[in-house]
Amino acid sequence: MNDLSPAALPALKPGEWTLGPIVDADAHIDPPHDMWRDYLPASLRDLAPVIEEGDEVDYIVFEGTRRPVRMINNQAGRSGKDFKMVGKLSEQRAVWDPHTRLADMDSDGIDAAILFGGGPLGTFNNDLYMASYEAYSRWVMDWCGVDKRRLVPIGYVPMRDIDETIGHIRRLAAMGFKAINLPAFPQNPDAWSTTSGVAALKEGQVSALTGDPKGKLQYYQPEFDRLWQVICDLGLVVTMHLGGRVPRFGDKQHFLPDMPMSKMAMAEPVGIFIFNGIFQRFPDLKLVQVESGVGWFAWYCEYVTRTWEKQRFWTESPLTESPAFYMNRNVFGSFIQDRTGIVSRYLPGGRNIMWSSDYPHSETTFPRSREIILRDFDGVPAEDTRDIICNRARALFRLD
């Protein structure tokens, strides 16, 4: 196994970089907290979160809560020993400044970045919750306007009512978004009317990424077909950015065991789309499991294909092709450091993989992305490398 330590990375000078253009299939842009007051409707601006400065830690004050600013989403440039879970905004890299972002991309050799982001607000207020989706989409489009060729945002939509979601998708498509992010499972529409459900909404972005695996809405239900048809008609890509299982952030006992499970849990939505015939009915639908890692793709594909071959009759499977067929045609994935996925690229299910930096989150390869790519792609032909670090994402997200 290759040495994964930073000391083992090749020391390169700019003139020795020969990889060519790189498209980062998963980077992040969490908006500054004062953005909400600028982009929410005037009637809701006084409800926006505010920052309260502290001596050691800053706090986000919102709807009667006061929580420390988490640093895990902004660790770019820090070494592992310098990692902090909570801290002050002044300690963070100014990644919310598009010029800082572009300069960091230049120094790291990144040509373009697909940007996942920070919405909606976690709120008890339904009007504020819905308005925060629109506020984020307008802000991130304005933010990416500094360089639309290099900064490519993903649109976020609620998924608690099919017609409501379709309305948001049409709005985002008209704004120029090329992909929309759905939670791993639909959200529970009753959450806004029950005490326990509303409590869960306080983690607004988590709710938007996870949904409710036991809720009354499920993607396999036939009424969702009109949603898939709209997405295909508009030529949009569907992304799911983790969410099948949420790590217990900040919990020293559980965080490390939880992290790999959060990646592999994204196999469940893939199975729901395959085995309920969604990809069979909508051959143009593309599903991207983002930040899930891809080393499990080929194993998963072989396992479900062999299981389907034996169990498809009594389960009355509607599939006319094997699961491997749909994995190869419809399912994509992004990874950060995943040598296993790279060497499995020719196995069924393993081909549609894309490299990412996860900038500026705690797993990011910044500022040594090119060195890490050269290490992890050691022995991989140049053409295959270019496909994984550039061409596949460029084609999938229709980059100019």
N, C-alpha and C positions, 0 to 999 in steps of 0.2 A: 504494500500500500504506500502511496506517495506520502511524504512527510507533509503534514498540514500546518506546521508551525510557521509563523511569519519569517523566522530566520531562514527557512528553507526556500523562500521565494527567490526567484532569480532577480538580481539587481540589474535593472535596465535603464538606459539613457534614452531620451526622446528619439534620437536618431536610430535607435535599434527597434523601435516599435513597428512592427510589420503586419499587424492584424487587419488593418483596414478599418472601415467604419463599423461602429458598434451601436446597435439599438438596444437600449435598456428596456426590457419587457415589463419591469415592475420597479418603479421608483415612486416616491411619495411626496405629496405636498399638503401638509396640514396647515390650514389657514391661521394667521395670527388671530388672537382672540378678539382684538378690537375690530376685526373685519365685520362681525355680525351687526354691529350698530350701523355700519355704513351701507350694508346690503339688504338688511331686513326692511320690510315695509315700515313706514313712519309710525304706524300705530303699534308696532311691536318692538321698536328699538329700545325702549326703556326696560324690556324684559331680557335683553341680551346679557351674556356673562360678562363679568368685569374681573380684572386682575388686581389683587391686593398684594403689595410687596411686603416681604418679610426679611428678617436678617439673614437667615440661612436658606429659606425656601419661600418661593412665591406661591400664591394661592389663587385658584379659580373660584370665584363666588358666584353662585347661580342657583336660583330657586330655593333658597334657604340652606344650601350646602356650601361648605368651604373645604375644598380638597387641594392638596399640594400639586404643583405642576409636575407631571411625569416627564422624566428625561428619556425614557426608553425609545421614544419615537424620534429622538434627535441626538444621536450619538456619533454622527459623522465626524471623523478626524480624531476621535478619542481611542486610546488603547484600552484593552480589556481591564487593566488595573485602574484606569481612570473612570470606569463605568459608574454612573450614579442613577438610581431609580427615580429620585425626586430632587428638585433643585430650583434654581432661579432662571428666569428667562434670559438674563444677561449672560449666563454660562453657556447658552445654547448657540450653535452655529446659526447665522441669520439666513436659514434656508428659505424663509418666506420672502426674501428679496430675490426677484427673478435674476438680477444681475449677478448676485452671489451664486445662485444655482448654475447659471450658464458658465461662470468662471470655474466652478468646481467640475462641471462636465468637461470643460476644455482640459483641465489639468489631469482628469482621469481618463481622457480619451474617448468620451461618450459623444456620439454624434446626435442622437435623439433619445428621448425618454418618454415612456408611457407612464402617465402619472395617476396614481390612485390617491384618494384624498380624505379630507376630514369633514364629512357631513353624514348625517344631520345632527342637530343638537339633541341631547338627551333631555327631554322635557316632559312634564305632565300636561302641558298645554298643546292640544291638538293643532290649533291654528299656528302656533309657533313652530311646532314640529314640521308641518307641511311647508311652511314658508321657508324653513331653513334649507330644505332641498333646493328650492329655487334660488335662494340667496347664494348657496355654495356654487351652484352651476354658473350663475352670472359672474361671481367673483373669479372662479378658476378660469373661465374663458377670457376675462379681462387680463388676468395674471399671465396666461399663456400668450396673450397678444404681443408680448415683447418679442417673441420669436416662435410663431406658430409652426414652423417647420420642425423645430427641435423639441418643443414642449407640447405634448399631446395628452390632453386630459381624458379621463374616463368619467362618464356621467353616472350619477347615483339616483336611484328611484325607490320609492316605497313599494312594498309588495304585500299589501294587506287587502287589496281589492283589485281585481283584474282590470276593470275599466279605468280605475284611477291610475293604475300603473301604465296602461296604454296611453293615457293622456300625457303623462310625464315623458314617456318615451318619444312620443311625437314632438313634444316641445324640445327635447334634447337634440333630436335628429335635425330639427329646423335650425337649431343654434350651431350645428356643425359637429356635434359629437359623433364619433365613429364606433363607440362601444358603450355599453351600459352594464353596470354592475348590479347583479341580483344577489340577495342573501342566499346562503346555502339551502335554506328552506323558506317557504313563504312565512311572512310575519303573521302573528295571531291577530285577526281583526278585533277580537274581544279585549285585547290588552288595554285599549283606551277607555274601557268601561268597567274594569275590575281592579280592585285594590292591588292584588298581587301582580297583575299584568302591568299596571302603571308603574309600579316600583321597578320593574325590569327595564322600563323605558329610560330610566335615568342614565343608563349606559347606551346612549342613543346610537352611536356609531356601531357598537357591538350588536345591538338589535338589528341594525341595517345590514350587517354582515352575516348574522347567524339565522335569524328568523326563529321559527318554532317547529322542530321536527315532529311534534305531536299535535300541531294545530289543525283546525278544521280545513284549512286550505293546504293542498299538496300538489306539487307540480305534475303528478301523473294524472290528475283529474282531467276529463275531456274538455271541460270549459276553458282550460288553459290553452287549448289549441289556437284560439283566436289571438292570444298573446304571441305565441311562437310565429304565427303567420305574419303579424305586423312587424316583428323583429326581422324576419326574412325579407319581407317586402321592402323594408327600409335599408337593407344591407348592413345591419348592425351586428356586431359581435357581442356575445354574452360572456361576461367575466364573473367569476366568483372568487373573492379574495379571502381565502380561508373561511372560517365561520362554522365549519362542521363541529368543531370543539374549540372552546376558548381556553387558553392557558390561564392559570392563576397568576397574573402579573404581580410582581412584587413579593410573592410568597417564596421564600428561599428554599423551603422544603419541596415544593411541588413544581416550581417553574421549569427546571431542566427536564424532569420526566414528562411534563405536559407538552413541551414544545414539539417533539417528533410526532406525538399523537395528534396535534392540531393539523399537521401536514397530511398524515395518512387518513384522517377522518374525511378528507375531501373525496375519497373514493365513493362514499355513499351517494352524493348527488350524481356522480357519473353513472352509477348503477341504476339510479332512478330514471335517468334520461335514456339509457340504453334499453333496459328490460321492459319499460313501459311503452316502447315503440315511438318515443318522441323523435329521435333521430331518423327512424325509418319513415315517419310521416313527413318530416321536414329535413330533407337531405342537405339543405343549404345552411342549416343552423350550426353555428360554431360555438362551442363551450370551452372557455379557458379557465383552468384551475390555477390561480395565481398565488405564487409563493408557497405552493403545496410541495415543492420538490417534485422530481420526476423519476427518481430511482425505483419507485414502486409501480410505475406505469406498466412496464413490461410484465412484472410478476403478476399484477392484478389482472392484466389482459389474459394471460395464460390461464390463471386460476378460474376466472369467470367463464372463459370459453370452454374449458374442460368440464366445468360443473354444468354449464348450459347444455352441452352435448348429452349428458346423462340425465338431466332433470327436466329438459324442455317439454317432454310429452305430458307428464302428469301435472306440470305447472301450467300447461296450455299456453306456452310462450307464443306471442304473436310474431316473433322475429322471423324474417325470411332470409336473413344473413346472420353470420356468427357475430358474437360480441366484438371480436377482433376487427371485423369490417368497420363497425361504427367507431371504435376507438381510433382506427387509422384515418377515418374520414372526418370525424366531427369533434374529437377531443384534443385539446392542446394543453400545455402546462408550462409554467416557468419555474426556474430554479436559481439558486444563488451559488452554492458550491455543492456539486452533485456529480462526482466522477462516475458513480454507478450508473446514473441516468445517461451520461454521455456515452459510455461504452455499451449501453443497451440500445442504442439508437436504431439499430437495424432489426431488432426483435419486434414482433407484432405489438402494437400499442405504444412503442417507445419512440416513434419517429417525430412527433409534432412537439418538439421541445425547444424552449427559448431561454437564453441566459438573461439574468437580471442582477442588479447591484443592491437592491433594497435600500438605496440611499433615501433618507439619512438615518434609517432605523438601526437598531442595535446589531443586526446581522450583516450590515452593509460591508461590501468589499472595498468601498472608498477608503483611502485614496490610492489603492493599489490594485484596481480592477484588472488592468492589463497584465500585470505580473501573475495574478491569480488565474486569469483565463489561460495564459501560457502554461502554467503548471497543470491545471485540470484538463487541458486539451492536449497534453503531451502525447505525441504519436497519432493524433487525429488528423486526417488529411485536411488540407487548407480549404477545400470546397465544402466539406462537412462543417468545419468550424465556422466559415462565413454564413452558412445557412442558419446555424444555431445562434450565433451572436448578432446577426443582422438581418439576413434575407427573409427568414420566416416571419419575424415580427413585422418587418416592413410590409410584406405582402398581406398578412392577416389584418393589420390595422390600416391598410391602404394609405401609407405615408407617401407624401409627395417627394 
